[in-house]
Amino acid sequence: MNQSPIHIKLEAEEAATSKRILLISQRDLLISLKFMKQYFALRSDELKLKSKLHRKLRETLTDLKKIEKFLPTPKIPEILKKAGEEEYEFNKKQKKRKNQYDDDIESQLADIQEKLRSLQ
């Protein structure tokens, strides 16, 4: 198994073109590597900032809970409680009526479209 090296003769122009293509490829790879390093640095900064923001939000939430503990709870008279409940029930009924009306319109539209199809 004696292997001898293979020699290929290239013309000067062909060798120069190949060398130019190889150098361009190396340049493009180095530029890509540079951008990747910048991306990873920016991504790292972004993650650090997000972590810091999350920590600050958590601290703010705990501070708000502490403040709520010290604030007095208002005593709402029964009359106002009942009025609030009645208003809530009224709004709930209105939404239900509106939804029924919308459903009625949809069913009427479906009926009309069905009639139009049967005419064609």
C-alpha positions in Angstrom: 0.0 0.0 0.0 2.4 2.5 -1.1 0.5 5.7 -1.9 2.2 8.4 -4.0 1.0 12.0 -3.8 -1.0 13.3 -6.7 0.2 16.5 -8.4 -2.2 18.6 -10.3 -0.9 21.4 -12.5 -2.8 24.6 -12.3 -2.4 27.6 -14.5 -1.4 30.8 -12.9 -4.7 32.5 -13.5 -6.6 29.5 -12.1 -4.4 29.4 -9.0 -4.8 33.1 -8.4 -8.6 32.8 -8.7 -8.7 29.9 -6.3 -6.5 31.8 -3.8 -8.7 34.8 -4.1 -11.9 32.7 -3.5 -10.2 31.1 -0.5 -9.2 34.5 1.0 -12.7 35.9 0.4 -14.2 32.9 2.2 -11.8 33.4 5.1 -12.7 37.1 5.3 -16.4 36.3 5.3 -16.0 33.7 8.0 -14.0 36.2 10.2 -16.7 38.9 9.6 -19.4 36.3 10.6 -17.4 35.4 13.7 -17.1 39.1 14.6 -20.9 39.6 14.3 -21.5 36.4 16.4 -19.3 37.7 19.2 -21.2 41.0 19.1 -24.5 39.2 19.2 -23.5 37.0 22.1 -22.3 40.1 24.0 -25.5 41.9 23.4 -27.6 38.9 24.2 -25.7 38.5 27.5 -26.3 42.2 28.3 -30.0 41.7 27.5 -30.3 38.7 29.8 -28.6 40.6 32.6 -30.9 43.6 32.2 -34.0 41.3 32.1 -32.8 39.6 35.3 -32.3 43.0 37.0 -35.7 44.2 35.9 -37.3 41.0 37.2 -35.6 41.4 40.5 -36.7 45.1 40.7 -40.3 44.2 39.9 -40.3 41.5 42.6 -38.9 44.0 45.1 -41.5 46.5 44.1 -44.3 43.9 44.6 -43.0 43.0 48.0 -42.9 46.7 48.9 -46.5 47.2 47.8 -47.6 44.2 49.9 -45.8 45.7 52.9 -47.5 49.1 52.3 -50.9 47.5 52.0 -50.4 45.9 55.4 -50.0 49.3 57.0 -52.9 50.9 55.3 -56.2 50.8 57.0 -59.0 48.8 55.5 -62.0 51.0 54.7 -65.3 50.1 56.3 -68.0 50.1 53.6 -71.5 50.7 54.8 -74.0 47.9 54.0 -76.1 50.2 51.8 -73.2 50.9 49.5 -72.3 47.2 49.4 -75.8 46.3 48.3 -75.8 49.1 45.7 -72.5 47.8 44.3 -73.9 44.2 44.1 -77.1 45.5 42.4 -75.1 47.4 39.9 -72.9 44.3 39.2 -76.0 42.2 38.7 -77.5 44.8 36.4 -74.3 44.9 34.3 -74.2 41.1 34.2 -77.8 41.0 32.9 -77.1 43.6 30.2 -74.1 41.6 28.9 -76.3 38.5 28.8 -79.0 40.4 26.8 -76.4 41.8 24.4 -74.9 38.3 23.8 -78.4 36.9 23.2 -79.0 39.8 20.7 -75.7 39.1 18.9 -76.5 35.4 18.8 -80.0 36.2 17.3 -78.4 38.3 14.6 -75.9 35.6 13.8 -78.7 33.0 13.4 -80.7 35.4 11.2 -77.7 35.9 9.0 -77.1 32.2 8.7 -80.8 31.7 7.7 -80.6 34.4 5.0 -77.3 32.9 3.6 -79.0 29.5 3.6 -81.9 30.9 1.6 -79.6 32.6 -0.8 -77.8 29.3 -1.5 -81.0 27.5 -2.1 -82.0 30.2 -4.7 -78.8 29.7 -6.7 
